[in-house]
Amino acid sequence: MTVTQLEKRIIWISLAFALVLLGLSALAINLFHVGLPTCLTDIKPFQKGELITHSPTHYELHYVARMWKFEPENVTVPAGSIVDIYLSASAKPGPPPAAEPTHPGYKLLDANTCLTCHSIDGQPGIGPTLKGIHGRTQKLADGSTVTVDSAFIREKILHPNAKIIAGRFEQEMPKTDLTREEIEEIVEYIQTLK
């Protein structure tokens, strides 16, 4: 037997093996009604996580990844249902990144990792967005309401867990070692975020 004959046998055996696998896959799809995953879809880009009901046993789930959470967080469908799952890495493509703000308050927020949880452009995050928060009324975890003014922001920075905003923002905010002057710079900057 020459090398070329051995190579031909390997090619024929590989081809036969691939055909057997293809046939078994087709049989499994037919017998067990298993759909093949695909990257091709007619789903339009989505901005909101939701569960869409097509029938009592067929659902379409649009997941939106936001930081370390998925939206919607909890999904329940009847056992045996078919669920088509689609994932979007962000709520929507934003505008091109703007130049980094030069305000000292922004630099302090960035240096103290506040912007890890709080956005300045209105996008949701682990903590509430700082855009437009100054002057807004917020419900607290104890059921009371508060106007987010300069005094509230100062208190929140100095004593992060004194007044917890209700809802999905009830996790602890880390305490920082900012000076009074630095806190004033941050408060002034937050006031500019309309």
C-alpha positions in Angstrom: 0.0 0.0 0.0 1.4 3.4 -1.0 0.9 6.7 0.9 -1.6 8.0 -1.7 -3.8 4.9 -1.2 -3.7 5.4 2.6 -4.6 9.1 2.1 -7.5 8.1 -0.1 -8.9 5.7 2.5 -8.6 8.3 5.2 -10.5 10.8 3.0 -13.2 8.2 2.2 -13.6 7.1 5.9 -13.8 10.8 7.0 -16.4 11.5 4.3 -18.5 8.5 5.3 -18.3 9.5 9.0 -19.4 13.0 8.2 -22.4 11.7 6.2 -23.4 9.4 9.0 -23.2 12.3 11.5 -25.3 14.4 9.1 -27.9 11.6 8.7 -28.1 11.1 12.5 -28.5 14.8 13.0 -31.3 15.0 10.5 -33.0 12.0 12.2 -32.7 13.6 15.6 -34.1 16.8 14.3 -37.0 15.0 12.8 -37.7 12.6 15.7 -37.2 15.0 18.6 -38.3 18.2 16.8 -35.0 19.9 17.8 -34.3 23.2 16.0 -30.8 24.0 14.9 -29.3 27.2 16.4 -28.6 29.9 13.9 -27.0 33.3 13.9 -29.3 34.4 11.1 -32.5 36.1 12.4 -35.1 38.5 11.2 -35.3 40.1 14.7 -34.8 43.8 14.6 -32.4 45.4 17.2 -34.3 45.8 20.4 -33.9 48.2 23.3 -36.2 46.7 25.9 -36.0 43.3 27.5 -39.3 41.5 27.3 -41.1 38.1 26.9 -43.3 37.9 23.9 -46.1 35.3 23.8 -46.7 33.8 20.4 -48.9 31.0 21.7 -49.5 29.3 25.1 -46.4 27.1 24.4 -44.3 29.3 22.2 -42.4 32.4 23.5 -39.8 34.8 22.3 -37.5 36.2 24.9 -35.5 39.4 24.3 -32.8 39.8 26.9 -30.9 43.0 27.3 -27.6 42.9 29.2 -27.1 45.8 31.5 -23.8 45.8 33.5 -24.1 42.6 35.6 -27.9 42.2 35.2 -30.2 40.9 32.5 -33.5 42.5 31.7 -36.0 41.0 32.3 -34.5 39.6 35.5 -37.1 36.8 36.1 -38.9 34.9 33.4 -41.4 32.0 33.9 -42.9 30.0 31.1 -44.8 26.7 31.3 -42.8 23.5 31.2 -42.4 22.1 27.7 -42.7 25.5 26.1 -40.6 26.5 23.1 -38.6 29.7 23.9 -36.6 31.5 21.3 -33.9 33.6 23.1 -32.3 36.7 21.7 -29.6 38.8 23.5 -28.7 42.4 23.0 -25.5 43.6 24.6 -26.8 47.1 25.2 -30.1 48.9 25.3 -29.3 50.9 22.2 -26.3 52.1 20.4 -25.5 55.5 21.8 -24.0 58.4 20.0 -20.2 58.4 19.5 -18.4 59.0 22.8 -18.1 62.7 23.6 -14.9 64.2 24.8 -14.3 63.4 28.5 -15.8 66.2 30.7 -13.2 68.5 32.2 -15.3 69.6 35.2 -13.4 68.8 38.5 -16.6 67.1 39.8 -16.6 64.6 36.9 -12.9 63.8 37.5 -13.7 63.1 41.2 -16.6 60.9 40.2 -14.4 59.0 37.8 -11.4 58.7 40.2 -13.6 57.4 43.0 -15.3 54.8 40.6 -18.7 56.3 41.1 -19.3 56.1 37.4 -19.1 52.3 37.6 -22.6 52.3 39.0 -24.0 55.8 38.1 -24.2 57.0 34.5 -24.2 60.6 33.5 -26.1 60.2 30.2 -29.4 58.8 31.4 -28.5 55.1 30.8 -29.6 52.7 33.5 -27.0 51.1 35.7 -26.5 49.5 39.1 -27.3 52.9 40.7 -29.5 55.7 39.5 -28.3 57.8 36.6 -27.0 61.2 37.7 -28.4 62.9 34.6 -31.4 65.0 35.7 -31.4 63.6 39.3 -30.9 67.0 40.9 -34.4 68.4 41.7 -36.1 65.0 41.1 -38.4 63.5 43.7 -37.4 60.0 44.7 -39.2 57.3 46.8 -37.1 55.9 49.6 -37.0 52.3 50.8 -38.8 53.3 54.0 -41.8 54.5 51.9 -41.1 58.3 52.3 -40.2 60.6 49.5 -37.3 63.1 49.2 -36.3 65.8 46.7 -32.8 65.1 45.5 -31.3 68.5 46.2 -27.7 69.5 47.0 -28.2 68.7 50.7 -29.4 65.2 49.9 -26.5 64.5 47.5 -24.0 65.7 50.2 -25.7 63.5 52.8 -25.7 60.5 50.4 -22.0 60.9 49.7 -21.1 61.2 53.4 -23.6 58.6 54.7 -24.4 56.4 51.7 -26.8 54.1 53.5 -28.7 56.6 55.5 -31.5 57.1 52.9 -31.8 54.3 50.4 -33.7 55.0 47.2 -36.4 52.4 46.7 -36.6 49.8 44.0 -33.7 48.3 42.2 -31.2 50.7 43.8 -31.4 49.2 47.3 -27.9 47.7 47.4 -25.2 49.4 49.4 -23.2 52.3 48.0 -19.6 52.3 49.2 -18.4 55.1 51.5 -15.7 57.4 50.1 -13.1 59.6 51.8 -13.9 62.8 50.0 -13.2 66.2 51.5 -15.9 68.8 51.9 -14.4 70.7 48.9 -14.5 67.6 46.7 -18.1 66.9 47.7 -19.0 70.4 46.7 -17.3 69.9 43.3 -19.3 66.8 42.7 -22.6 68.5 43.8 -21.9 71.4 41.4 -21.2 68.9 38.6 -24.4 66.9 39.2 -26.4 70.1 39.1 -25.1 70.6 35.5 -26.4 67.2 34.3 -29.8 68.2 33.0 
